[in-house]
């Protein structure tokens, strides 16, 4: 018989953006940041002056945020 070994090691790496962020508030804006940055920490604080509406993972450890100021969020407008 054949004297061979079969290896079934399969490695897949995907670095692609999947999905779409759509502006959902007329006064919102988009920000890009690394997961471990001080900017991300300040956005995710409980008593932040900004509200994060949406977050999307982009590539490796980068996030795209839709952000609006807390005062503008309380006005509750529709996207233009």
N, C-alpha and C positions, 0 to 999 in steps of 0.2 A: 504494500500500500504506500500511499504518499506520506512522507514524513514532513508535515508542515503545520504551522500554527496560524490560527486565524485571530486577528485582533479586530475588535469592534469599537474602537475608540473613535468617537465622532464629536468634533468641536465646532460649534457654530457661534459666530459673533455678528450681531446686528447693530449697526450704528445708523439708524434712520429715524426720521420723525414720522410718527404715525398719528394722524388726526389733524384737526384744524382748530385754532383759537379764533373766535369771532368776537368782535367788540360787542359787549353786552350792556354798556352804560355810556351815555354821551360824554362824560367827563373822565373816562378811564384812559389809561395809557399802558403800554407794554414795557416790561423790564426783563433783562436777561441777567442771570446770576448763577454762580457756582453753588452747589449744595452746601459747602462748608464755609461760605463767605460771611462776613459781618453783615452785609446787606440783607442776605437771606435771613439771618438771625433777627435782624431788626423788623423785617416784614412779618415774621411768624410770632413775634411777642404777643402776649395777651392784651397788653395796653398800648398797642401800636396806633399811630395816627393815620394809618392806611388800612384799607380792607383789600384782601386778595380775593378776587372773584373767580379766577381760573388759574390753573398751573398745568404746564405740560413739560414732560421730561424730554430734553433734546440731547441726543448723543450720550456721552459718558459724563454724568455728574453735573450737567447744566440744565437749568430750569428756565422756562419762559413764563412770566407772570402777567396776568391782567390785573392792574392795581388801580384803585380809586381812593381819593382822600376820604376820610371818615365823614367829614361834614358834607361832602358832595354825595356820598352814598345815601345819606339819610334823606336827600331830596327825592330819590327814586325816579329817575328819568328813563325814557326809552332811548335806545340807540338811534343815532341819526343816520 
